[in-house]
Amino acid sequence: MSQSKKKELNPFALRCCPWSGCCGMGDFRPRTVWLGHPEKREQRYPRNVINNQKYNFFTFLPGVLFNQFKYFFNLYFLLLACSQFVNELRLGALYTYWVPLGFVLIITIVREAVEEIRCFLRDKENQRVPADMIFLRTSERNGSCFLRTDQLDGETDWKLRLPVACTQRLPTAGDLLQIRSYVYAEEPNIDIHNFVGTFTREDGDPPVNESLSIENTLWASTVIASGTVVGVVIYTGKELRSVMNTSNPRHKIGLFDLEVNCLTKILFGALVVVSLVMVALQHFAGRWYLQIFRFLLLFSNIVPISLRVNLDMGKMVFSWMIKKDSKIPGTVVRASTIPEQLGRISYLLTDKTGTLTMNEMVFRRLHLGTVAYGMDSMDEVQSHVFSAYTQPPHDFAASRAPATTKVRKTISSRVHEAVKAIALVHNVTPVYEANGVTDQAEAEQHYEDTCRVYQASSPDEVSLVQWTESVGLTLVGRDQSSMQLRTPSGQILNFTILQIFPFTYESKRMGIIVRDESTGEITFYMKGADVVMSGIVQYNDWLEEECGNMAREGLRVLVVAKKSLTEDQYQDFEARYVQAKLSVHDRSLKVATVIESLEMEMELLCLTGVEDQLQADVRPTLEILRNAGIKVWMLTGDKLETATCTAKNAHLVTRNQDIHVFRPVTTRSEAHLELNAFRRKHDCALVISGDSLEVCLKFYEYEFMELACQCPAVVCCRCAPTQKAQIVRLLKERTGKLTCAVGDGGNDVSMIQEADCGVGVEGKAVFSSVFYFASVPLYQGFLIIGYSTIYTMFPVFSLVLDKDVKSEVAMLYPELYKDLLKGRPLSFKTFLIWVLISIYQGSIIMYGALLLFESEFVHIVAISFTSLILTELLMVALTVQTWHWLMVVAELLSLACYVASLVFLHEFIDIYFIATLSFVWKVTVITLVSCLPLYVLKYLRRRFSPPSYSKLTS
């Protein structure tokens, strides 16, 4: 089944059976699909449902709860709350533990529900209901059509697809349902480059059988450009190639959450040790095992549940800030659970087409050896072409005659021959459209320029033909056997296509043999990569040097050559070529040998340089990422040459870095030799194809990943969607670093889902937080809830707005990002420092209260709790690097909430006592002693060992 962006999609015909909407749950099997005979259906097939959701209606709540409580941090608070149902362990009212936990869960459930609803709506927009057949109506083109598969394999080339021959003689498309015919297709599989099947028509005598291959298929998610297509639906739902190449969505957890989860385990271990010590001091008297659990509950607030609240709220704020950032308008945050990941990325894996490039090829240079023409001198080329076709008839004929002498050609004739060759050696087809409705017959009759669009198997092919049109030689018509060019004077030149040799990855060149109908001249034109063409063309002293110069500019270079053939030479070649194609054994080798007999001593005409237009600011962005310590890998389904040129053009590979192109390998020994060759190179970027990558990962996975991770940049071309996801997964496993994947097509979905952070194309976030652990009297009900969710939440939460440096400075000095990769804000060293700080502050508060309030120790709750609140507010204030007005509001709001709540806490706190001047100055002394020495130490540390960004903020 196919989907067209340009033409109307019309479902047609009967459904296969009344259960066509049902979902098949069996194993993948081959199938026979009858046209118009639903009663002959042998098995049920899955519904054509697109589902990218993590949960369904029944699994949503259990799934969300499982993903929350599978981590120790959340499970810890759940067990604490559940323990209060045991009378022997209850320390107060149930809401003391269940209200904070419920608040956290509600936030999580609502967030997940919103994301699931959004995903459901997106799936619903793309929902397709299949029938037996579908019609895709575009212009007529001899039964064939062009399609683009960029959403499957990343290739933006237009590919030619052919119909079943025996169905082309039917009067109307509706007659397909009247004949007795069926399609036999192989079982669904993941391979998008191959297909095995047959088409059988039984109403004839004898029955007709035709083989079906990839050339007869239109996968879902491909785009039809031309041709009227009637397709038989073979695969639906989960059996689609695009679906099978897409991994299931997974629940992502941020590295920050994992680090907090690890630290929670450490705190819990310390909690167990303290509880055992307390029971040991009582000599394990009585029901000591029950006392251990009670002490665990008493000290449980060493791990504050407010931390969970602040984390979730902080993630939501960061997601909102990303969405509202004016520098990246239109950004939508699909997963609000991992925005802080953007501040810890070590590897960025990006698609090429549509992500780094605009997929708009532009002709940049024509080089003739002694002279070169750039974008600013194309008018000279146009003048030479114009003069070649407007000179007197005898001179014109002479200029087009084959060169039989050693006479040096003029620049004008050399330019004309080069442009003519470029206009002929390609696989481009002009298609005519009028008034938005394809009407090729009428438009082509007049060769209307405004109605003509070019279609080809490669965008750079189109760019070459568009360039020849711009300089005066226009391709106006083409079919399988002929081609028409229009000169600047309006004359139509007719050429017969005798043979065409398509471009292949192995040959790296394409050729065509044409006969000029006006002169009868037969010419063999060829273009290809310099590595192969240098051994085909006549000797010259400039080809290698100029190819290198153009390649260093990021241009894709093609060498164009020609060879004139006599009639006898061509007839001899054709006989040998036909004989080789009929060979049963070693057919491809024999065909290649015959073609190579022509590829000798060809006349070098020119070099062409084509540039793939980059997206805006790609080069400076990649430079910033490189300076920030982030390694960039490019994973693309495109050809090796195209990917290499883009890597150079985008400055993914710097000018002073070498590029090692990994040679194609198919066996273990070949992979071993090539890996050894690569190991001897240093500071060298790697370019490798998907086939070679698969061999290396099969036999030398560890060795290859070790070498690749040392490279400054890696380019993987001809990658299947599943390979992209595999590379991301191996990077995470082998390095333990965070990965980010960027892509713009359906073939990038698996990679995006597999990465720690995925970006779909249709900033950088720094997550900061501070944790405070202090000992608190734990026999108050409401005080614990207030401290965990109200009194301390706003100030600590306001720290998400804090910045070490301004965003402008961070963009100017991307090297600062390297500090984030070290994870120092939540390292074990930082954690230990804050634990010691909490012990110090807790001791000061408790022993300060005993010392200063010895006679009023009955008011210990008011003394210690007020001191604790003020200590926390002051510590937040002393921690802030860059003040924001919301931080001031948070500080004042927290203090106001505590003062206001004193009215309801008269059972625990004597309001008249805390209003005395003696209480105020004594609590102030305790607060200052608990905070100021720490600030002095912090000041001295920053004074003698300042952070890397301190000079930038002074």
Secondary structure, 3 states (H helix, E strand, C coil): CCCCCCCCEEEECCCCCCCCCCCCCCCCCCEEEECCCHHHCCCCCCCCCCCCCCCCCCCHHHHHHHHHHCCHHHHHHHHHHHHCCCHHHCCCCCHHHHHHHHHHHHHHHHHHHHHHHHHHHHHHHCCCCCCCEEEECCCCCCCCEEEECHHHHCCCCEEEECCCHHHCCCCCHHHHHCCCEEEEECCCCCCCCCCCEEEEECCCCCCEEEEECHHHCCCCCCEEEECCEEEECCCCHHHCHHHHCCCCCCCCCCHHHHHHHHHHHHHHHHHHHHHHHHHHHCCCCCCHHHHHHHHHHHCHHHCCCHHHHHHHHHHHHHHHHHHHCCCCCCCCCCCCCCHHHHHCEEEEEECCECCCEEEEEEEEEEECCCCEECHHHHHHHHHHHHHHHHCCHHHHHHHHCCCCCCCCCCHHHHHHHHHHHHHHCCCCEEEEEECCEECHHHHHHHCCHHHEEEECCCHHHHHHHHHHHHCCCEEEEECCCEEEEECCCCCEEEEEEEEEECCCCCCCEEEEEEEECCCCCEEEEEEECHHHHCCCECCCCCHHHHHHHHHHCCCEEEEEEEEEECHHHHHHHHHHHHHHHCCCCCHHHHHHHHHHCCCCCEEEEEEEEEEEEECCCHHHHHHHHHHCCCEEEEECCCCHHHHHHHHHHCCCCCCCCEEEECCCCCCHHHHHHHHHHHHCCCCEEEEEEHHHHHHHHHHCHHHHHHHHHCCCEEEEECCCHHHHHHHHHHHHHHHCCEEEEEECCHHHHHHHHHCCEEEECCCCCCCCCCCCCCCCCCCCCHHHHHHHHHHCHHHHHHHHHCCCCCHHHHHHCHHHHHHHHCCHHHCHHHHHHHHHHHHHHHHHHHHHHHHHCCCCHHHHHHHHHHHHHHHHHHHHHHHCCCCCHHHHHHHHHHHHHHHHHHHHCCCCCCHHHHCCHHHHHHHHHHHHHHHHHHHHHHHHHHHHCCCCCHHHHC
